[in-house]
Amino acid sequence: MPRRPTVSIEEFSVSGPEAGPYGITAGPDGAVWFTMVHHGRIGRVTPDGATGSHALDPASGGPSTITAGPDGALWFTEFRGHRIGRITTAGEVTSFPLPTPDAGPFGIVAGPDGALWFTEASADRIGRITTDGRVTEFPLPVSGAFPSGIAAGRDDRLWFTMNQANAIGAIAPDGAVDVHPLPTPDAAPVGIAAGADGAMWFVEIGAGRIGRITPDGTIDEFALPDCGSRPHAIAAGTDGGCWFTEWGANRVGRITPDGEIDEYDLPTPASEPHGIVQGPDGAIWTALENGTIARLTAR
C-alpha cells in the first residue's frame, strides 16, 4: 500500500478576517498570488512568508479567482464588478468590462490558445479574453447553469462545472459545448482541475464527493468520509494526486488517481479554506477566509 504522505502546515497572516482571501495561484515570480474578495485587493506571499497587497479600483467588486496568464501577468475575475482584471508582478492593474451586463465572471484559466477563458456564472456563458483585452462570449445550451470553475484539459478543450445544472461541461475553441450530467442529484460541482492521469477532477460541494471525468465523458465519484465537508476547490499536484479544500470541515484533502483519500486538519479552527494551488516551491498553498494563507509541505 502506498505510504500516506506526512504533511507539515504553516500559516501566514495576510489580512484581517474581513478581507476574505479566496482564490489563489502560483505566480511567475516565485510567489503565490491571491484575491481578497471582500476588500478588493490582490495579495502576494513568498515562500519565506513575506506578504504584500495591491488595491483595486473601488468598482472592482469582489475579485474571486486568479490565474497566471501567458503574458507574465496575473488575471482575475471581478464577480460583482462584471470585469476581468489583470495585474503585473509590479502591481500595475488593468480592468476589462464584459459585453454582457451583470455577467458575474467567476472561474478563470489560461487556455491552450494563448487566451484566458472564464465562466460567466450569472449569464450562462463561457468567455474568452485575449491578452490585449478582446472578449468573445459563448452561450451555454443550458439556462440557470451557474458555470463556476474552469480548467484546461489535455484535449485542448476547456472543462467547467455547472453548479446549478449538476453537470460538467466542455467547450472547444470554436465554442462547441458538450454537457455531461452528474449521477448524484444536487451535487453542485464547483472547482475543477486537470489531473495527472489525463482526466478532469472536480469537487461536489453539495454531495461531499470528489468526481473524475474522462475526455469521453465517463464519470466516477468518490465519497469523502464526511459528506458534509463541502469540498470547494481542487488542484493537481506533481505527486500524481489532486489536493482539495473542505470548506465546511476545516481540512485539506488529497485523492490519488485510484480514489484513495487522505485528509489533513488545518491548525486554526473555522479557517474556511477556499482556493488551492501547488506553489512554485512545490508545496500546496490554500487561501483561508480567516485572513491566512496556509502552506502544506508533504514528506
ChimeraX attribute file (.defattr): number of C-alpha atoms within 10 A of each C-alpha:
attribute: neighborCount
match mode: 1-to-1
recipient: residues
	/A:1	3
	/A:2	5
	/A:3	5
	/A:4	11
	/A:5	11
	/A:6	10
	/A:7	14
	/A:8	13
	/A:9	16
	/A:10	14
	/A:11	19
	/A:12	19
	/A:13	16
	/A:14	24
	/A:15	20
	/A:16	13
	/A:17	16
	/A:18	13
	/A:19	19
	/A:20	26
	/A:21	33
	/A:22	28
	/A:23	30
	/A:24	31
	/A:25	27
	/A:26	22
	/A:27	24
	/A:28	18
	/A:29	12
	/A:30	13
	/A:31	20
	/A:32	24
	/A:33	27
	/A:34	30
	/A:35	30
	/A:36	29
	/A:37	24
	/A:38	17
	/A:39	20
	/A:40	22
	/A:41	22
	/A:42	26
	/A:43	20
	/A:44	22
	/A:45	20
	/A:46	18
	/A:47	17
	/A:48	8
	/A:49	16
	/A:50	12
	/A:51	18
	/A:52	13
	/A:53	17
	/A:54	16
	/A:55	14
	/A:56	21
	/A:57	12
	/A:58	11
	/A:59	12
	/A:60	23
	/A:61	21
	/A:62	25
	/A:63	31
	/A:64	27
	/A:65	26
	/A:66	29
	/A:67	24
	/A:68	23
	/A:69	24
	/A:70	18
	/A:71	13
	/A:72	13
	/A:73	20
	/A:74	24
	/A:75	26
	/A:76	30
	/A:77	31
	/A:78	28
	/A:79	24
	/A:80	18
	/A:81	23
	/A:82	27
	/A:83	25
	/A:84	26
	/A:85	21
	/A:86	22
	/A:87	20
	/A:88	17
	/A:89	16
	/A:90	8
	/A:91	16
	/A:92	11
	/A:93	18
	/A:94	14
	/A:95	20
	/A:96	17
	/A:97	16
	/A:98	22
	/A:99	13
	/A:100	14
	/A:101	12
	/A:102	16
	/A:103	24
	/A:104	27
	/A:105	31
	/A:106	29
	/A:107	30
	/A:108	30
	/A:109	23
	/A:110	22
	/A:111	22
	/A:112	17
	/A:113	12
	/A:114	13
	/A:115	19
	/A:116	24
	/A:117	25
	/A:118	29
	/A:119	29
	/A:120	28
	/A:121	24
	/A:122	21
	/A:123	20
	/A:124	24
	/A:125	23
	/A:126	27
	/A:127	21
	/A:128	22
	/A:129	20
	/A:130	16
	/A:131	16
	/A:132	9
	/A:133	18
	/A:134	11
	/A:135	18
	/A:136	14
	/A:137	19
	/A:138	17
	/A:139	15
	/A:140	21
	/A:141	12
	/A:142	13
	/A:143	13
	/A:144	14
	/A:145	21
	/A:146	24
	/A:147	33
	/A:148	27
	/A:149	29
	/A:150	30
	/A:151	26
	/A:152	22
	/A:153	21
	/A:154	16
	/A:155	12
	/A:156	14
	/A:157	22
	/A:158	25
	/A:159	27
	/A:160	31
	/A:161	30
	/A:162	29
	/A:163	24
	/A:164	18
	/A:165	23
	/A:166	25
	/A:167	22
	/A:168	27
	/A:169	21
	/A:170	22
	/A:171	19
	/A:172	13
	/A:173	14
	/A:174	8
	/A:175	18
	/A:176	13
	/A:177	18
	/A:178	14
	/A:179	20
	/A:180	18
	/A:181	14
	/A:182	22
	/A:183	12
	/A:184	14
	/A:185	12
	/A:186	16
	/A:187	22
	/A:188	23
	/A:189	32
	/A:190	27
	/A:191	28
	/A:192	30
	/A:193	25
	/A:194	24
	/A:195	24
	/A:196	18
	/A:197	14
	/A:198	14
	/A:199	21
	/A:200	25
	/A:201	31
	/A:202	32
	/A:203	30
	/A:204	29
	/A:205	25
	/A:206	21
	/A:207	21
	/A:208	25
	/A:209	23
	/A:210	26
	/A:211	21
	/A:212	21
	/A:213	21
	/A:214	14
	/A:215	15
	/A:216	8
	/A:217	17
	/A:218	11
	/A:219	18
	/A:220	14
	/A:221	19
	/A:222	17
	/A:223	14
	/A:224	21
	/A:225	12
	/A:226	13
	/A:227	16
	/A:228	16
	/A:229	20
	/A:230	22
	/A:231	32
	/A:232	26
	/A:233	28
	/A:234	30
	/A:235	25
	/A:236	23
	/A:237	19
	/A:238	11
	/A:239	11
	/A:240	13
	/A:241	21
	/A:242	25
	/A:243	27
	/A:244	32
	/A:245	30
	/A:246	27
	/A:247	23
	/A:248	20
	/A:249	20
	/A:250	22
	/A:251	21
	/A:252	24
	/A:253	17
	/A:254	20
	/A:255	21
	/A:256	16
	/A:257	16
	/A:258	9
	/A:259	16
	/A:260	13
	/A:261	19
	/A:262	15
	/A:263	17
	/A:264	17
	/A:265	13
	/A:266	21
	/A:267	13
	/A:268	12
	/A:269	11
	/A:270	15
	/A:271	22
	/A:272	26
	/A:273	30
	/A:274	26
	/A:275	29
	/A:276	30
	/A:277	26
	/A:278	22
	/A:279	23
	/A:280	18
	/A:281	14
	/A:282	15
	/A:283	20
	/A:284	23
	/A:285	28
	/A:286	32
	/A:287	31
	/A:288	31
	/A:289	26
	/A:290	22
	/A:291	21
	/A:292	25
	/A:293	29
	/A:294	21
	/A:295	23
	/A:296	21
	/A:297	16
	/A:298	14
	/A:299	8
